Amino acid sequence: MRWLPDSGHATWWRIAGVSAALLGAALLAVRFGIIGQEWNLGNAFMLVLLAVVVSLVVAAAGWFGAKWIWLLSTIGFVSGIVFMAVKSQDTSGWGDLVGFITFMFLSAAGFVLGILVELIAWASRKFGSTHT
């Protein structure tokens, strides 16, 4: 993945900032726009805080060289947001909660899948053939 910055490069922290802003905006747009929940500063703060924390964790993984974790987690975030937006609109009762839990599940699945791919890549480098 040559298009991503090298490990230890400061660009990862810029990626974290952009990711946090985009994810936070998407969560707020789904919660208060698409779902139509009444504006609540406490909920908005928690959604933005969630976006910042997960963006920093995933960017830190990239900064340490685990680019697959960043990539697959980002795919999990995007698919979770899309699913939450599609499945939560025009629902009553528990629909918005189910959408948010599904977002969290898909985000976590992307992170775990990224860890598994990183472990496979590491094992391949460490124990793979060394033919020259």
N, C-alpha and C positions, 0 to 999 in steps of 0.2 A: 504494500500500500504506500507507494512512493508519494502519492498526493497528500498524505498527512504529514505533519511536522515530525521531526526526529524526537526521540525521547529527550526530555530535559529542556526542550525549546520553549521559550516564553510564549509562543503562539498558542500553546495549549490553554493558557489562562485567558487569552482573548476568546478562544473558542468557548471556554466555560462561560464567559460573560454574555456572548451572543446566544449561546444555548439557553442560559438562564432567562434571558429576556424573551426569547421566542417561546420557550416552554411556559413561562409564567403568563405571557400574553395569551397563549392558546388555552391554558387552563381557565383563565379569567373569562375569555370569550365563550368557551363552552359553558361554564358554570352560570354566568350572568347574562350571556347573550342568547345562546342556542337553547339552553334548558329554561332560561327565563326566571331563575331564582332572584329573589329580592336582594339588592346590594347590601352587603354586610362587610364592614371593614375588617373585622376579625377573620372571617373566612377568606377574604381576599389576601390578607397578610399571610395566612397559613399556606395558601396555594402558591404564592410567590416564594415563600420560604422553602417550600418543598421543591420548587423548580430550581432555586439557587443551590440547595444542598445536593440534589441528585446530579445537577450539572457539574458541580465542583468534584464530586466523587468520581464521576465518569471521566472528566477531563484529567483528574489526577492519575487515573489508570493510564490514560494516553500519555501523560507526561512521564510516567514510569516505564513506558514502552509497550504497554498492553493495548495496542491499537484495535485489536478485535473486540475487546471489551467496549471501547468507545463506540465503534461502528455498530455492533449488534445492540447495544443499549440504546443508541439513538434510533435505530430501526424500531425497537420496542416502544420507545416514547412516542414516535410518530404513529405507529399502528394503534397504540393505546388511545391516543388523542382522537384519531379518526373513529375508532370503535365507540369511544365514549360520546362523541358528537352525534354519531348516527343512531346509536341505540338509546340515548337518553332523551332525545327530543320527543315531544308529545307523549310523555309518560307521566303517570301519577304514582304517588306512593314511593315505592322503593326503587324505581327505575333509575333515578339519578345516582343513588348509592351503588346499585349494581354496575352502572357505567363507570363510576370512579374506581370501584374494586377491580373491575376488568382492566382499567388503565394501569393500576398498580401491578396487577398480575402480569400483563404483557410487558411492562417495564422491567419487572424482576426477571421474567423469562428471558428477555434480551440480555440482561446482565449475566445471568447464570450461563446462558448459551455462549456468551463472550468468554467467560472464564473457562468453560470446557474447550472451546476452540483454542484459546491461549495455551491450555495444558497440552492439548494434542500437538500444537505447533512446537512447544518446548520439548516434548518427548520425541518428536520427529527429529529435531535438531540434535538432541542429546544422544539418542539411541539409534538414529537413522544410519544408513550406510555412509561410509566415508571413503568411497571409491574415488581415486584420483587418476 
